[in-house]
Amino acid sequence: MPSLLKATMLVLRMVRAPFFTATIAPILVGTSLSWKINRLFDLSVFLCALFSMLLLHAAANMLNDYFDHLSGADWFQTNPVKPFTGGSRVIQEGLVKPRTMLLSGVTSLILGSLLGLWLVKVTGVTLLLIGIVGVFLAYFYTAPPIMLAHRGFGELAVGLAFGILPTIGAYYVQSKGFDWRVLIASLPIALLIVAVLWVNEIPDAPSDERAGKRNLVVRLGKKASAICYCLIVTCAFISLPFIALALHSLSPLLGLVTFPTALLAMANVVRHVFFRYDTMKAACAMTVLTHFAMGILLSISYAL
């Protein structure tokens, strides 16, 4: 039993399970929007979509670890803000071989894609386009030759893959169609998951730059990046009244409840970057909390 528990904990660390909130939030929002707009909900389709996305998310995390190992990005980060920056560290600590991480990532990608194909069969071939784009972004986020994160497109890729696309996809598999209001409703989730990535990239900036991973934080510098982080988070909350107008409902304004947490995260980033005070751990944690709480509150408001 202890060995089984140890193996389970290692797998959860490999896939970075605590960050699965990035997948759960948009799936819940898209599904609840289907109920609010069309009064449509299918439990089996919901579970299939959720597990498909979780497998693809796990694949993206493991493949990212593998290719960051090859580029040296995770090796150069010798003082990560655990568990938020520097990857899972299982390769660096000798717990998992690089080849095992690669094979695990590819296997998870295939399994997630197979579940997605079942959803395509059940709901419609239009979903295939969303799936293809999602798989492309998951694999080539750090994989050569495209290496989106290295070329300054990583933040956009994450906003699409963990914000806009899963929200629209979760709505589509329930309602068998699209609605322009769902695209608008996906914006706060997309912006906040970009903020999660962005705040994690600030402590990693020196090691990323050394490895040639020139994401937007590296390109802009820490001070400009801190300002941009605050703007991204603020825009997520500014979008809520526009969603309320689009849906002719005040329910999206429930997401404003999370603003104090976001404000604390922004203050922490400013203190750290401009005044060399405090660590980034609180900002990283509060940004994740803001994103997930926003997703839960919006889902509840749409469902009820």
Number of C-alpha atoms within 10 A of each C-alpha: 6 7 8 9 10 11 12 12 12 16 15 14 17 24 26 18 15 12 17 16 20 24 24 20 25 35 28 24 30 32 30 26 31 27 19 17 16 12 12 15 18 12 10 9 17 20 12 17 23 22 17 24 28 22 23 29 28 27 29 24 23 29 28 24 28 25 22 21 19 14 18 17 24 25 18 19 21 12 11 18 18 12 17 23 22 25 27 22 21 17 20 17 9 9 11 15 13 20 11 13 23 18 15 19 26 19 15 23 25 17 16 25 21 13 17 24 18 15 21 17 11 12 18 15 12 15 21 18 10 16 23 13 14 22 21 12 22 25 24 20 25 24 20 11 7 13 18 23 23 21 16 17 15 24 22 16 21 25 21 22 28 28 29 23 23 29 30 29 25 26 30 21 26 24 21 16 15 15 14 9 17 23 16 18 27 26 22 28 27 27 28 30 32 26 27 27 20 23 28 24 23 24 23 23 22 17 22 27 17 15 20 15 25 20 21 23 26 22 15 13 13 21 16 12 21 25 14 17 26 19 14 20 25 18 15 23 22 13 18 23 17 16 23 17 12 14 19 10 13 13 20 24 18 15 23 17 13 18 16 12 18 24 18 15 27 24 14 21 30 21 16 18 20 11 9 10 12 14 15 22 21 14 25 27 17 21 28 24 18 26 29 24 18 26 26 18 21 28 26 17 20 21 18 9
